[in-house]
Amino acid sequence: MKLINIGFGNMVAANRMIAIVSPESAPIKRIIQDAKEKGILIDATHGRRTRAVIITDSDHIVLSYLQCETLTNRISEYDNEYDEEGEENG
């Protein structure tokens, strides 16, 4: 299981992430509000502005202060490492 750093030392399991989206649209704001009411919102922003919303396969919503592109790059780096390890072991 590979963990992705989403800021301030907080980690999310890469294989549990379904989507990384911007928090600007009204539907995403509703998703955040609904998650807060249901108790499935995880705020990892440490009081900073939310720049990315991570949706997991367990329906948890994770807020990060890092931009979507930064998180995407970190996941891509993980995928590249995994591919290289697979080739070495295969």
C-alpha positions as CSV (number, residue, x, y, z in Angstrom):
1,M,0.0,0.0,0.0
2,K,1.5,3.3,-1.1
3,L,0.6,6.5,0.9
4,I,0.5,9.9,-0.8
5,N,1.4,13.0,1.2
6,I,-1.4,15.5,1.0
7,G,0.3,18.1,3.0
8,F,1.5,18.7,6.6
9,G,2.5,15.1,6.8
10,N,-1.0,13.8,6.3
11,M,-1.3,10.7,4.1
12,V,-4.0,9.0,2.0
13,A,-3.7,5.5,0.5
14,A,-3.2,5.9,-3.2
15,N,-5.2,2.9,-4.1
16,R,-8.2,4.2,-2.2
17,M,-8.4,7.5,-4.1
18,I,-11.2,7.7,-6.7
19,A,-10.9,11.4,-7.7
20,I,-9.1,14.6,-7.0
21,V,-11.3,17.6,-7.9
22,S,-11.3,21.4,-7.4
23,P,-13.5,22.7,-4.6
24,E,-14.8,25.7,-6.7
25,S,-17.9,24.2,-8.2
26,A,-21.3,24.2,-6.5
27,P,-21.8,20.4,-6.8
28,I,-18.4,19.8,-5.0
29,K,-19.4,22.4,-2.3
30,R,-22.6,20.4,-1.8
31,I,-20.6,17.1,-1.5
32,I,-18.3,18.8,1.1
33,Q,-21.3,20.0,3.1
34,D,-23.1,16.6,2.9
35,A,-19.9,14.9,4.1
36,K,-19.5,17.3,7.0
37,E,-23.1,16.5,8.1
38,K,-22.6,12.8,7.7
39,G,-19.3,12.9,9.6
40,I,-17.2,11.5,6.8
41,L,-15.3,14.7,6.0
42,I,-11.6,14.8,6.8
43,D,-10.1,18.3,6.8
44,A,-6.3,18.1,6.3
45,T,-5.9,21.8,5.5
46,H,-4.7,22.9,8.9
47,G,-6.8,26.0,8.5
48,R,-5.5,26.9,5.1
49,R,-7.6,27.4,2.0
50,T,-8.9,24.2,0.4
51,R,-7.4,23.7,-3.0
52,A,-8.2,20.0,-3.7
53,V,-10.9,17.6,-2.7
54,I,-10.1,13.9,-2.6
55,I,-12.9,11.4,-3.0
56,T,-12.2,7.9,-1.7
57,D,-13.7,4.6,-2.4
58,S,-15.1,4.5,1.1
59,D,-17.1,7.7,0.4
60,H,-14.9,9.8,2.7
61,I,-14.1,13.3,1.5
62,V,-10.6,14.6,2.2
63,L,-9.7,18.3,2.0
64,S,-6.2,19.3,1.1
65,Y,-4.5,22.7,0.8
66,L,-2.3,21.4,-2.0
67,Q,-3.4,22.0,-5.6
68,C,-4.9,19.2,-7.7
69,E,-1.9,19.3,-10.0
70,T,0.6,18.8,-7.1
71,L,-1.4,15.7,-5.9
72,T,-1.6,14.4,-9.4
73,N,2.1,14.7,-9.9
74,R,2.7,12.8,-6.6
75,I,0.4,10.0,-7.7
76,S,2.2,9.9,-11.1
77,E,5.5,9.6,-9.3
78,Y,4.1,6.7,-7.3
79,D,2.8,5.0,-10.5
80,N,6.2,5.3,-12.2
81,E,8.0,3.8,-9.1
82,Y,5.5,0.9,-9.1
83,D,6.0,0.3,-12.8
84,E,9.8,0.2,-12.4
85,E,9.5,-2.2,-9.4
86,G,7.2,-4.4,-11.3
87,E,9.6,-4.7,-14.2
88,E,12.5,-5.4,-11.9
89,N,10.7,-8.2,-10.1
90,G,9.0,-9.6,-13.2
